[in-house]
């Protein structure tokens, strides 16, 4: 076996917004025969996600960029991963990967994609993958929405937020989304959101009072910073906040906000941060339920697709600047 693979290297530590200088494209030659229990995967669709920006701070320069992908098994000595099957793997930004699925941490283990029916395989890095499970488990297990309650979602037009809002509607809630362009807000209304607020042009506090005059019960937070401060001040007694991310502060200095402790005490608020891998043992429950809702017409999705492995950095940078609607995906 001789495979010339490509991989994107974390060439220079991030400082501020990512630029092309942070990445370097390299080739590597995969030689020799597969060992027992190994398989060779060829990338089809790769994911770019906000978490990659802060997580890469844990890795030294020269590391392969982290991330998930949908790949096709092209050679195998593992009966659980036969040639021709499609898998999700946390293989990073690389075109080909030799993998022994029993090595490494369980939460990063590859898995064979379930049957998506007529839905595209790219959803394996979107609504039928990590972002979809993040929305499903993070919202339902932490916010615990009840019928008739009011839900606010920040970063609402992204891969996670758009799914959270639709699950809120399925559960009988009023849903308010906060996003960064009029186009995104219009899409949220198409998804069934009751209200959509453009945080770049609107007075969030004023619009939120109109959209939720009785206050907010659940807040799914993807952005942190000033937006979160505004929403928190309009939470109802015993409101629940699920903290998924703080993308507003990933590329710069932390935003100074008013001490939130008074709101937490007086309103008896509950706030909990999470990583979706808490629910690794229930992963296929999340995928299966989101797929069922899609097939029933209750859940919609949108992808912003960038063509070409060589454009991975561009797709990542565009996503970090809010250029995507729905899930940002790179098609090899």
N, C-alpha and C positions, 0 to 999 in steps of 0.2 A: 504494500500500500504506500503510495506517494501522493500526498495531498498538499497543495500550496494554499494555505489558509491566510486570511487577513484578520487583523485585530487592531482596535483603537486603543492607544496607550494614554494614560493620564500623565501627560508630559510635564506639566507645570501646575503647581497647586493653585486652586481657585483663589482669586482675590477680587471681590466685587462680582459683576456679571461675567459669566463665562465668555471666553473669546476663542478664536481658532488656535491661539498659542497654547491653550491648555491641553491640546490633543495632538497625537502623532500616529499616523497610520503605518503599520509594520506588516511584513509578511513572515510567516513561519512555515516550515515544511514538516508535515506529520509523516514520519517514516515507520516502517515495520508493520507487523501483523497485530491485530487486536489481541489483547490478553483475555483469558476467561472472565466473563461477566461484564466486559466492556462493550460499548457501542459507539459508532461514529454518527454524529448528528450534523446536518447541514442546515444552516439558518434560512428561514423563509421570511419571517417577520420579527423585527426587534422593537422593543419598547424603549421609549424615553420618558422619564418620569421626574417630577420635582425632587423626590427623595434622594436622587443620585447626587444632587448638589451638596447637601450637608454630609451624606454618608461617605463621600469620597475623602473627606477630611481624615477618616480613619486609616486611609491607605497611603503608602509612600508613592512619591513620583516614580513612574516606571511601571506601575501596576496596570493591568487591563481594566478598562472601565467596566463597572458592574452593571448588571441589568438582566432582565428576563427576555426570553425569545420563544417563538414557536418554530420548531425545527422538524425536519424529516430524517428518520433513521435510514442511513444509506448503507451501513454495514453493521453487523451485530454478532456478538457471541454471548448474548443474554436473551433468554427465552421470553422474558417479560417485556423486552423492547425489540420486537421483530423488525426486520427490514421492511420499510414501507409505512410504518406507523408514524403518527405525528405526536410530538412530545412538547411539553413546556419544560424549559430548563433555565436555571439561573446561571447561564454560561458566560454572561458578559457580552461586550461588544466584539464578537468574533464570528467569522463565517462558518467555521467548522470546529467541532469539539469532540475529543475522545473522552468518554465519561464512564466511570464505574459508579453506578447509582448507589452502591452501598457505602461509599466513602463520603466523608463530610457530614455536616449537620443535617438532621432530619428536615428542618424547616426549608432547606435549600434543595432538597432531593427532587430530581426530575420526575415527571409523571406522564403517562400516556393520556392524551386528550380524550375525554369522552366524546361520544357522537354528537356533533352539533347540528345534525340534520342538514337543512339548507343554509344554515348561517355560515359566514366566512370564517376560515381558520384564524384570521387575525384577531378575532374576538378572544382568543386564548391569552392575549396579553392585555385585554381590555375588560369589557363587562363580564366575560366568561373566564376571567383570570384574576390576578391580584387586585386590580382596581375595583372590579365588581364585588369581590369578596370583602374588600375593605369597606365598601359602602354597606353591604348587606349585614355583616357582623357588627361593624362599628356603630352603625345607626340603631339597629334593632336591639343589640345587647347592652349598649351604654345609654343611649337616649330613651329607649323603651317607650316609643311613641304610642299614644292612645288616640282612638278615634275622636275627632273634633278638636284636637290640640293644634297649636300653631308652631310650625317648624321653620327655622331660618337656616339656610345653607350658604356659606361663603365659598368662593371658588366654584360657584354652582354650575358653570358651563364646562368644567373639566371632566376628566374620565371618572372621578369618584363622585364629585358633587352632583353631576347630572343624574347619576343612578340613585343617590340618596334621595333627591327630590322626588323622583318617580316612585320610589318605595313609600315615601311619605304620603303621596296621593293614593297609592294602592291601599294604605292603612287608614284612609279616611281623614287625613290631616289637611289643614290649610298650609300651603308651602310657599315660602318667600325665598327667592334666590337672589344672590348678590354676585354680579359679574362685571367685566371691565369694558364691554363695548355694547352698542345698541344692537348689533347683529347677534351677539350672544344672548342678550336679554330677549330678543324676539324668538330665538330658538327655545329658550326656557319656557316661554308661553306656549309654543307648539307642543312641548313635552307635557303640558298640563299644569305648570307652576301657576299659582294664583296671582302672584306678583313677581316682578323682576326689577331690580334696582341696579343702575349703572353707577358704580361707586366713583368713577372718574368724573362724572358730570353732575351727579345728584347729591343732595344733602341726605345722607343715609339716615341720620337720626329722624329728620322730618318725615321722610317717605315711610320709614318703618312705623312711625306713630300712626300714619294714615292706614297702612296695610295691616297693622296689628294693634288696633287701639286698646285692646285688653292685655297686651303684652305677649311675650314669647315663652313657650313651654320648653322647646327643644332647640338647641343650636349645634349644628355640625360644623366645626371650625376647621377650615383648611388654610387659613391665611394668617391668623394672629394679628398683633399690632392694633392700630386705631380702630379698624373695623370691628374687631372682637370687643374692644372697650365699649363701643357704641351699642352693640347688640346686648352685651351683658347688662348694661344699665336699663335695658327695657325687658329684661327677663322677669317672668312671673315668679311668685313664691314657689320654692321647691322645683325650679327649672333644672334641666339636665343639659350638660355641655359635653360633647365628645370632641376631643382634640386630636385631629388627624394629622395636622401639619401647620407650619408657620411660614408659608412661602413668601409672605410680604417681607420677611427679614432674612431670607436665605442668602441674598446677594449684597447685603450691606450691614451696617451697624444695627443692633437691636433698637426698636422703637421704644421710647419712654412713654409709659402709660400711667394712669392714676392707680394707686394701690387698690386692688380689687377686693381686699379682705372684707371690707364693710359690706359690700354687696353679697358676698358669700355667707356672711353671718346673718345679716338682717333678712335676706330672702331665702336663706337655707338652700342655697344653690349647691349642686353637685357637679364637679368637673373632673373628667377622667381622660388621661391620654392613653393611647393604645398603639400597638403594632398588630397588624392583621395576623401575624404568625401565631398569636395566642390561640387562634382557632384552626391551626393546621389539621387537627384530627377531624374537623368538620368541613374541610375544604370543598368536598364535592357536594355537600348540601347547598353551599352558597352558589356554586356554579349551576347546579341542577335547578334551583329555584329561579335564578335569574333567567336561565334558558327557557323555563316554563312560561315565565311572564312575557318574554319576547315572543314566543310562539303563540301565546294567547292574545297578542297585540296590546298588552298592558305596559310594555316597556320598549322604548326606542333607543337607538344608539346612533352615534355619528363618529366618524374617524377623520383625522387630518393625516393623510398619508404622504410621506416623502419617499420618492423613488431613489434607490441606490444606496448600497452600504457605504460608499464614499461620502455620503451626505449625512451620516450620523451626527457629527457635531452641529451642523446647520439645523437639523431637526431639533436637537436638544436645546440649542440657544434660542430658537424661535419659540419653543414651548415655554422656556423659562421667562420669556418676555410676553407671554400670553397670546402668542400667535395661533394657537390651536383652538379648535372648537371640538369638544368631545375628546376622544383618545388620540394622542400623538403616536403614530406608528411609522416605522421605516420598513419598506418592502425591499428585500434584497433583489 
